[in-house]
Amino acid sequence: MTHKRPLLATLAASTALLLPAFAAAQEITVVREVDSNNYDPQRSVARAAAEVLFMMGDTLVSLEPDMQTVSDGLAHSWEISDDGLVYTFHLKEGVTFCDGKPMTADDVVYSINRWVDPETASPVAWRAGDVDEVVAIDDLTVEYRLNAPFSDLLYQLTQSFGTIVDRENVEALGEDFGINGFNGTGPFCWVDWTPRDQMIIERNPNYTWGPSFYDNQGPAHLERIVWQVVPESSTRTVAVLTGQSDITQYVPPIAIEQLIAAPNVEVVRSDEAFWTYFMGFKIDKDPVADTEVRIAMNLAVDQEAIAEDLFFGMVEPAFSYVSQAVVDWDPTLDDRLLRHDVDEANRILDEAGWERGPDGIRARDGVRLAPVAYIFAGSTWGGIAEAVQADLLQIGVAMEIQAFDATVAWARLATQEFDMFGMSFPYITAGETLNLYFRSQNVPTPNRMNWIDERTDELLRTGMAATDMETQLEAYHEVLGKVHDEAVWIPIFHEPMIIAHSSAMAPVVPHNNYGAGLYKGMDLRFLD
């Protein structure tokens, strides 16, 4: 069966979506809200990067849709030494890069070394563990040697950061790697990227080494995937309803019921993993260096109203930094979480000496309570930040919003220029979140709060290296308590994974790995 999609005409004067002029059999257009800053797996932490990198590349091991089971990837099997320090991976035979060059153990060694090399400056190097060395025993065998056990290593190796790259490609492109090209081993190959507009990838006809949990081991059913950036939520909705887009996981909550009712659209949901939105503080910058100010600002924000008014009850109001459904949540924190209380927020600021000026904005010792917040430009964060801004005005805080396109926002968020920032992130456990955001070595990014604390670092090292759950929970629970008590973030909401797709497509199973709902795309196809 051949499926063709005509160009999408102008939907409205303010919301025009221009799709590519080509159409081909088994081709889909995916609409998404924002783009990535680049497509270098070791350097980008953007979900938009992971969405494409999972398709253009492979990792040593893969994560099944249940978000718990680690399955085969480039390695068909592996063993772990009794002391947890040596992982031996046995690679699949016949794997090649998109240009036809064989992938060997040397490529794995290069990729992991590049990941942890300080010169790469990967913001997520910690996810590779405390690496001693990675050694190619032969062309199809890799020994991954650690200085300390890391119970989460296999899970971390399923992330896009662990994508195996081609050394020659990296060296040939230099700073343009992941910007002007990417030679991977995945089911799809790089065709063209126009930042802030679209990314085009095409089927790798030689791909036959897909993860075993897919019905299709390769090649992919689809010939081409166009990732189209469409910031306007209404335009994304119309694109799906009219068949101009085949699939999206960026479903506007206001449109979910409409999409569910549409006969040509299927809507699926997954709660197998977690995604949380929050606004963080740089805790060493005035005026938010004051813990009492951060507590008051937390109390001022009405998460329940945001969840209902902006997201129509489709998200869960968040008062904790991670979902309280994670396996390593500390239930003793439940009664210590900050909840909406404007009167208490005003009392705290009054007693702390923050006085209102003629304009109603507070100041103390000549410092005006007007923090600058950096956010991603786009409909979702714009609405969230404006709602928080309105709530904070009730207690005399004039938060200034500065929005940046995703292609530049990540760089701006690695500076010390701002006082607050908006961010969202995927995770499975509290421990994963704590190691990501609160390690001192992760300043300036992703530890954008400048949380530098020796005790936290010690506890996180203990939790990472723990070989028993009791030790791990004790360490992570103490860190959870510390950062919640210091009000380092304002949690906003927890979001499920929702995908809307054309009913002409086969049923889609959402995959939550790093929030990349389509993962490798091996089973994406149109119905016969």
N, C-alpha and C positions, 0 to 999 in steps of 0.2 A: 504494500500500500504506500502511496506517495502522499506526503503531507506538505502542503505549501502554505506559506504565510505571507500575505501581501504587506506592503508598506503600511505603517500606521499613519493615517492622516492626522492633521493637527486636531487635537481633542478640544482645545480651548486656547484662547489667545495667550493665557498665562501658563498653560500646562501642555506644551507640545512635546511629543516623544517621537524621535526619528529613529527608526530601526533600519538595519542595513538593507541595501537594495537587492541582495541576493536571496534566494530561497532554495533549499535542497531537500531531497528525501532524507528522513530521519535527522532533521536539524531542529534544534530548539533554541528559543531565546529565553534567558533567565533574567528577570528584572531584579535589581537590588538597589539598596538605598545609597550606598557610598562605595567608593573605590579604595584600593590599597595605596600605600605610599610607594611600594615596590613589590616584586615577587621573588625576592631573595629569601629562601626559607630560614636561613640562620639569622637574618637581620630584621624581618618584619614580624610583628606580633598582631597584625590586623587580621580580623576574621575574614575580610575580603581577600586577603592573600591566601589564607588557608583554604578557602573555598576552591580556588583554582589550583593551588599547589598539590592538594590531595589528588587532583585529576591529572596533573602534568608529571607528577613524580610518585615515588614509592618510598615507604619506610621499611626498616628491617622487619617489623611486626605491625599488625593491624588491629584495630579495635572493632569488635562486632557491634551491631546496633543496640544491644542491651547495655552498652557502655561499661561492661564488667569483664567480658571475655576477651583475652588477648589471643589473636589468631595469627596465621602465617601472613607474611608480607613478602619481602625479598628473601627472607629466610624461611625455609620450609620446616625447620625444627631448631631447637636450641637446648642447651643444658646449663644449669647453674651450679657452681661449686658449693660444697657444704657450708663454707664460710661466707657465701654470698658475695665474694669479691671477683669472681671470674664468670663471665657469660660467654659461652661458645655458640656462635651462630653458624648454621649450615645453610649456605645460599642455594637458591634454585638455579638449575642449569638453563642456559639459553636466553638469559635476560640481556636485553640490549637497550641502549639509549635511543632516542627518537631518530638520531642520525645513523643508526645501524651499528654503532660501535658496541662491542660486548661490555657489559658491566661486570666487574670482578671485585674481589675482596679489597683490592687496593683503592677502589672508589669509595668503599665503605670507610676505610681507614682515613682517607683524605677528608671525607665529609664530616666525620665525627671530630677529627682534629680541627677542622675549620670552625666547627660549632663552638668549641671550647677555647680556641685561640684568642688571647686578649686583643690581638690586632683586629679580629673580626668585630669585636665589641658587641657581641650578641647580647641583647637584653634578657635572654632566657638561657644563658649558658649553664646555669645551675640545673636545668632540667636534664642535662646529660649525666648528672652525678659527679662525684669527685673522681675524675678520670685519672688513672695512673698512666695507662697507655692502651692503644688499640692496635692490634697486630694482625696482619694477614698471614695465617698459617700456610695456606695455599690459595689458589684462585677462588675457591668456594668455601673457605673456612675463615672465620674471624673470631679472635679472642678479644673480648671487651673487659679490660682489667681495671678494677676500682681500688682506690685507697681506703674506702670505707663502704660498708654495705649500703644499698639504696633500695628499699623495698618497693618503691614506685618506678624503678628504672624501666621495666617493660612497658608500663603504661605511658611513660614520658616518651619512649621511643616510637610510640604510635602517632605522636604529634607531628604537625607539618614541619616543625623546626628540625626534625630528624630526617628530613627528605634527603636521599642520596643524590649528590650532584656530580656533574662531570667536570673534573679538574681543568681539562683543556678549554671547556666552555667558559668556566669561571675566569681563567687567566686571560683568555682572548678578549672577553668583554670588559674585564676590569670593573670599574665603578658602574658600568652600564649593565652588569649582570643582574638579571631579574627586572631590568628596565627595557632593554632592547632585545632581549632574548633569554631563553632557558632551555637547555637540552636535558630532558629528564627521561625516566624509564616508565612513565605512567601510561595509562590508556589513552591519553590525549596529548597532543603536541602543540607548542606555542605557534601561533600564526601571526597575531598582531595585537598590540596594546595601544590604545589611545587614552591616556589618563583622563579621568573624570567623565569618560564617555563609554567605551566598551573594550572588552577583552575577547578575542576570538581564539578558540582552540579547535583542533581537528583530531579525528580518530587516529590512533597509532595502529596501523594495520598488522603490525607484528606482535602486538601485545597478547600474550597467552598465559600470563603468570599472575592473574588476579587472585585476591584473597579467597580462600576456600569457602567462606560463608556466603559468597555470591553464587547464585545459580549460573551466572555467566562468568566464565573464567577469562574471556577475551577472545577476539577483540570486542570493544564496546559496540553496542547496538547503534548508537548515534554516530553520525558522520561528523557533525559539527555542533559546537555549543557557543552561543554568543551571550556573554555576560554584559548586560546593558545597565548602565547606571541611570537610575530614575529617582531623584531625590523626592519628588512630589508624591505623597501617598495616594492622592486621588488619581493621579495618572497611572500609577502601578495597578490600582484596582480596575480602572477601565481597561487597561491593557490585557489583564487576565480575563475579564468578563467578555471582551470582544474577540479573544483569541489571538491578539497581537503578541502576547507573551504566553508561553506554554507553562511556565512554572515560576514560583517565587516563594521564598521563606520570609520575605519582608512584607508580611500581611498587615495592613492597617487594621487595628482592632475595631474601628468603627465600621469596617466593611466585612467583618467575618460572617455575620449573619446573612448578609446579602450574598456573599460568595457561597455559603453553604446552600442557600436556596436556589442558586443558579444551576440549571440542568446541564450546563457544559463545563462545570467546574467541580473538582473534588477537593475537600479540605481534610487534612490529616494532622493529628497532634501527637507529640511525644513528650512525656515527662521523665524520660530515662536519665536526663542529666540536668544541670542547673545553669542558669544564666542570670546574673544580677547586675542591676544598674545602681550606681552610687555617685555621689560627689565627694571628692576628697579634699583635705586641707594640707597645705604646706605648713607643718606644725612649728617651723622655726621662723616664720615670717609674720610680722605685725600686719593686721590686727588679729589674725587667727592663731597666733602662737599661744594665746591665752586659752587654757583648757576650758575655763568657764564660758568663754565666748563660743567655743565649739559645741559645748553641751547645750547652751541656749539656742544656738542655730539649729541643732538637731531637734530640739523640742518644738521649734517654730514650724517645721515642715510637716505638712499633713499628707502622709503617704497614702492614707485611705482615700482621700479626696482625689489625689493624683491618679490612683489606680482606677477610680470610678469615672472621673470626669474626662481624663485623657485617653484611658484605655478600656473604658466601658466594662470594667470588671474582669477583663481577660487576663490580667496579671495579678500577682499576689503582692499586697503591700509589704515592704521589707523594713524590719526594724533591726535585723541582724545582718552582719556582713556577708554571711553565707546562709543558704537555706537551712532552717532548723531540721530539715529532713535528711541532711547528710549523715553518714554513718558515724562521723567523729565529732558531731556537735556536742557541746557541753550543756546539758539541760539546766545546770545550776545558774546559767547566765540568763535564763528566761525572765526572771524577775528584775534583772539589772538593765534590761534594754530600755532605751529612751523612746518614749512615745509622745505623740502630739499633746502639748500643753503650753499654750501661748502665755497664760498668766504666770506659770512657773519660769518660763524663759525671760519674761520681762522682769520678774523679781530678781533673778540671778544677775542680770545686767545692771539693774539699779544698784544692788548691793555691791557689785564690783566696781562701781564708780563710772559707768558708761552713761553719760548724760545726753538727753535729747537736745538737739539744736532747734532753731526756729523752723527748719524744714522737716523736723521729726527724726532726723538721722542722728545716731549717737556718736559721741566722741569722748576720748579720755586722754589727758595730757597732750592735747594737740593732734592726736591720731584719730582720724575719722574712721568709723566702722563701715568701710566701703571696699570690701575685698574684690579683686579682679578674678573672674572665673573664665577659664578657657574651655571651650566645648567644640565638638564636631559640628560643622555646618550641616544642616539637614533637618527634615521635618520632626523626627523623633526627639533629638536633643534640644532643638529649639523650643518645643513645647514644654519639655521637662524643666529646662533652665528657667523659662519664664514663670512657670508655676512656683518653683522654689524661690525665685526672686520676689514674687508677690507675697509669699508666706513670710519671707524674711523682713519685708517692709513693715509688717505688723509689729515687729519688735525693734524697729529702728535700725535695721541693717540694709544698706544700699549696695547690694551685690551688682557689680558691673559684668555684663556678659560680652565676651569676645569669641566669635565663632570662626573656625577655620576649616577649609576644605580638607578632606581626609588625606589628600596627597601631600599636604604640608603640615597638617595638625600633629602628626606623630613627632616630627622634628621640634615643633614649638612646645610640645608637652615634655620634651627632654631638657628644657631650659629651667632657669630659676626665675622667670619673668612674672609668674602668676602666683596667686594666693590660693585659688581653688581650681578644681578641674572636674569635668564630667567623664565618666568611664563606665564601660560594661565589660563583663568577662564571663567565659565559660569555665566550669570546674566540675569535678566529681566529689572532692572531699574538701574539708576545711584545711587540712594540712597542705594540700596543693595551693590553695589561695594564700595561705600565710607565707609559704616559701616563695611564692611569686612576688608578693607585694611588700613584705616586711623585713626582708633580709637587708642588712646595711650595705652589702656589696651591690645591691640592685639600685642604688641611687646613681644617677638621677631618674632612671626609668628601668623597670616599671614602678620602683619605689619613688613615686613622685611626691610623696608626703615628707621626704627627708626624715623618715623614722630610722634613727640610728641608735641602737640599744644593744649593749653587749649581752645582756641576759636573754633578749629575744634571739640573737644569733646563736647563742649556746643552746637554747631550747630547740630551735629549728634544726640545728645539726643533730641533736639527740633524736628528735622525731624522725628525721630522714634516715638515720642509720639504725633505728630500732628494729629488732627482729621479733619483737613481741608487741601485741596490741596495747597492753597495759602501759608500757613505757612510752609508746607513741602518743596515746591519748593523754597521758599526764603532761607531756611536754606541750602538745598542741593546745590543750585546754588552758594552760597558764598563759600562753601567748594570746589566745582568743580573749581572755579576760582583760589582759593588759591593754590591748588596742581598743576594745569596746569601752573600757572605763575612761580612756583618754579621748574618746569621741573623735577619732582620727578621720572617720568618714561620716557622711550622712547617707545611710542606705535608702534607696528609693523604692525599687520593686524587684521581684523575682519573675522572670519571664519563661513561659514554656516554649517549645519548638512547635511552630505551626507552619505547614506547607500547603499552599493552594496550587493545584495543577489542572491542566486540561483533562477532561474526562476521556479524551481521545488517547491519553497515555495510559500505560499499564499502571496498576496501583504502585504508589511510591511509599517506601518505608523510610521515615525520617531517620537521619543519623546525626547524633548530637556531638560528635567529636569536634571539639573546639568551635561548636556552633555551626559547623559547615554541614548543613542539612542534607546535601546530596552526596557528600563524601566523595567516593571515586567515580560514581555515576555509572557503574557497570550494568545495572539493571534498568536504567532509564531507557524507555523505548515507547513507541506508539503501538497501540493495539493493532493487530492484523485486520 
